[in-house]
């Protein structure tokens, strides 16, 4: 958010200690990248084990995503998806752009 205007974001689903990103969008340049960075920081703060980007792309690779062999991914999910974890630090209200990079 920038003031009262939605400028970009990311949505997904958290199961246990895994976050599955579903979609990113931008109305302003790089807004979705800031949203991804914010989720990455929140995941790191909560000690989650994986951020699944769903689809490999050059764009995501420029942001630090790496491919993982399927068996390693499935094994990791088996470890991270149980038990379910409550996240106390997920923002309950929209986040302004300056708050994302603070």
Backbone torsions as a table, in degrees:
resi	resn	phi	psi	omega
1	UNK	NA	141.1	169.9
2	UNK	-123.4	110.1	-170.8
3	UNK	56.0	-117.4	-178.7
4	UNK	-106.6	14.9	-178.5
5	UNK	-109.0	128.6	174.9
6	UNK	-73.5	121.0	-176.2
7	UNK	-109.2	-13.6	178.4
8	UNK	169.2	170.5	-180.0
9	UNK	-178.7	-175.5	179.5
10	UNK	-146.2	136.7	171.7
11	UNK	-129.5	156.6	-178.6
12	UNK	-172.1	-164.0	-174.9
13	UNK	-134.4	132.1	175.2
14	UNK	-103.0	128.5	175.3
15	UNK	-128.8	117.8	-176.5
16	UNK	58.8	-125.5	-180.0
17	UNK	-104.6	24.3	177.7
18	UNK	-118.2	140.0	175.0
19	UNK	-117.5	126.9	-179.3
20	UNK	-108.2	104.1	178.5
21	UNK	-73.3	132.9	-178.0
22	UNK	-105.3	-41.8	-176.2
23	UNK	-158.9	146.1	173.9
24	UNK	-122.0	148.2	176.1
25	UNK	-146.8	154.1	179.4
26	UNK	-138.1	135.8	168.4
27	UNK	-105.3	-16.0	174.8
28	UNK	-131.0	150.2	-176.7
29	UNK	-53.4	130.6	175.0
30	UNK	70.6	4.9	-178.8
31	UNK	-62.8	-39.8	179.6
32	UNK	-68.2	-31.3	177.3
33	UNK	-65.4	-39.9	177.2
34	UNK	-65.2	-37.9	177.8
35	UNK	-63.8	-43.6	178.2
36	UNK	-62.6	-42.8	177.5
37	UNK	-60.8	-40.7	179.8
38	UNK	-63.7	-45.1	177.7
39	UNK	-63.5	-40.9	177.9
40	UNK	-59.2	-43.7	178.4
41	UNK	-65.5	-41.6	178.3
42	UNK	-64.5	-40.6	178.1
43	UNK	-64.0	-43.0	179.5
44	UNK	-63.5	-43.4	178.5
45	UNK	-60.9	-35.8	-177.8
46	UNK	-89.8	-0.9	179.1
47	UNK	63.7	37.0	172.8
48	UNK	-72.8	158.5	-172.5
49	UNK	-99.8	-17.2	-175.9
50	UNK	-156.8	143.5	170.8
51	UNK	-118.1	105.4	-177.6
52	UNK	-87.0	118.1	-179.3
53	UNK	-85.4	-3.2	176.9
54	UNK	74.6	-56.7	-174.6
55	UNK	-126.0	128.5	177.3
56	UNK	-70.1	132.5	176.4
57	UNK	-148.3	155.2	177.7
58	UNK	-59.9	-40.3	179.3
59	UNK	-56.9	-49.0	-179.6
60	UNK	-67.3	-33.7	177.3
61	UNK	-64.7	-34.9	177.0
62	UNK	-66.9	-19.2	178.8
63	UNK	-95.4	2.7	175.4
64	UNK	109.1	-2.0	178.9
65	UNK	-67.4	146.2	176.0
66	UNK	-133.4	151.4	177.7
67	UNK	-76.8	152.2	-179.6
68	UNK	-132.7	135.0	176.8
69	UNK	-57.9	143.8	-174.7
70	UNK	-55.4	-45.8	-178.2
71	UNK	-61.9	-42.6	178.2
72	UNK	-62.8	-39.2	179.1
73	UNK	-64.5	-48.1	-179.8
74	UNK	-62.8	-43.4	177.9
75	UNK	-61.9	-41.9	179.9
76	UNK	-64.3	-42.4	178.6
77	UNK	-63.7	-38.7	178.2
78	UNK	-59.5	-35.6	179.1
79	UNK	-76.5	-39.4	-170.2
80	UNK	-90.3	-23.8	-173.6
81	UNK	-83.3	-8.5	176.7
82	UNK	-131.9	138.8	-7.4
83	UNK	-79.7	164.7	176.9
84	UNK	-61.4	144.1	-177.5
85	UNK	-120.5	135.3	174.7
86	UNK	-86.0	138.5	-178.5
87	UNK	-109.4	111.5	-178.0
88	UNK	-80.3	-19.9	-172.4
89	UNK	-101.4	3.6	175.7
90	UNK	-63.5	132.5	-179.0
91	UNK	-66.0	135.3	-179.7
92	UNK	-91.5	-12.1	-178.2
93	UNK	-130.4	163.6	177.3
94	UNK	-56.2	146.6	179.5
95	UNK	-108.6	129.8	177.8
96	UNK	-75.0	151.5	-178.9
97	UNK	-52.8	-46.6	179.5
98	UNK	-59.8	-30.7	179.1
99	UNK	-70.2	-25.9	-178.2
100	UNK	-71.4	-30.6	-174.8
101	UNK	-106.3	6.9	179.8
102	UNK	-75.7	NA	NA
